[in-house]
Amino acid sequence: MMSSTLGAICDHSGGKVQTGPFGSQLHQSDYKKDGIPVVMPQDIVNDRISTNRVSYIDEVLANKLGRHLLAEGDIIFPRRGEISKRAIVDKNQVGFFCGTGCLKISIPPVEILPKWFFYYLGQAHILKWIEGKAVGATMLNLNTGILRSLPVEYPELNLQARIVEILSNYDDLIETNHRRITLLEESARLLYREWFVNLRFPGHELVKWQDGLPEGWRMCSVGEMTSFLSRGITPKYDDAAPGLVINQKCIRGGLLSLAAARRQSKEVKPERLLQVGDILINSTGTGTLGRVAQVRSEIPNCTADTHVTIVRPLDTECFGYFGVALLELEPLLSTMGVGATNQTELGRVNIAALSLIEPSPDIRKEFQAIIWPIFTQVETLAKTNNLLSAARDELLPKLMSGAIRV
């Protein structure tokens, strides 16, 4: 094993650790509906770059700020907030742009392979080191100096390549499942838009219309469509406790993940225990505010913390429509926070006041019959990915330390 720092490795190999452009170089008015994708912290999801909510700038400006364009193998971090997140740029993302809120690490494969280093950064003790060196009390902040001082212990390149090959086999399976999940989720959203935005639902040609809506449909508030709408609890964390509590990190990409959930021992009132069909909305802070996910399978003895709002549909049988409808409102919800920059709050009164179309019961039932099997398949793929990720993460430190020879 050889030892160095990331800064020294970059200096030897011609690499660099670099922040995204300053705010004075890239303004809110520069963002467009299409063009060159700009990777922001919220676009780093599950160790990859997600383009679901990505913003764009035009090619002229991107080339003017060309030093911030991303190359294959670049590793990108948030500069603040969830600094344990990271993603590696693949061949399909070459030419994307490193956003203002991010840092990028570029390493030519002279001493260390970029993909090996990406895995190296995922080790628990490395993540702990980074978080320990980050600055800021309310919100952790990273800078190039911190990352350049990161200690790196690495084997010869041939051994790095074998480690990458083993771990990549897991990631390839995970990525295949992610693509399937994306396609399934998109098919659900497209069906929703066809039926409830374009109003081309089954039998629409024959239905009577009243006040601009099909007969039996109505405009109403989210509050009118719910039986319970409230923040979660202030948990009493205890790793040995039977209770589970969802936090904001568990909600991203429209899906609910238990990977970041924590154990807690406080007694929870029955109405605050999560039920299948409940919608969860991140309601505090910046960056994650307004994210939406629906509970799609039973999670025993589980609730949410006070940073998450629980929205329970009144229709306990055909809740698929309500879940997708609120998911479609995610961009709006992300802009509805009020208060100081780092203490932005999305109030339950404001959530309850949002307007939605309530389709007739028979259409909601028909939509549920189509949509819920899709979501069940998504849940199965997500659980498979959790098992694959757990196996990979257990193997990772053993490969890195040499406890398992390859």
Buried (B, 14 or more C-beta within 10 A) or exposed (E): EEEBBBBBBBEEBEBBBBBBBEEEEBEEEBEEEEBBBBBBBBBBBBBBBBBBBBBBBBEEBBEEBEEBBBBEBBBBBBBBBBBBBBBBBEEEBEBBBBBBBBBBBBBBBEBBBBBBBBBBBBBEEBBEBBEEBBEEEEBBBBBBEBBBEBEBEBBEBEBBBBBBEBBBEBBEBBBEBBEEBBEBBEEBBEBBEEBBEEBEBEEEEEBEEEEEBBEBBBEEBBBEBBEEBBBBBEBEEEEEBEBBBBBBBBBBBBBBBBEBBBBBEBEBEEEBBBBEBBBBBBBBBBBBBBBBBBBBEEBEBBBBBBBBBBBBBEBEEBBBBBBBBBBBBBEEBBEBBEEEEBEBBBBBEBBBEBEBBBBBEEBBBBBBEBBBEBBEEBBEBBEEBBEBBEEBBEBBBEBBEEEEEE
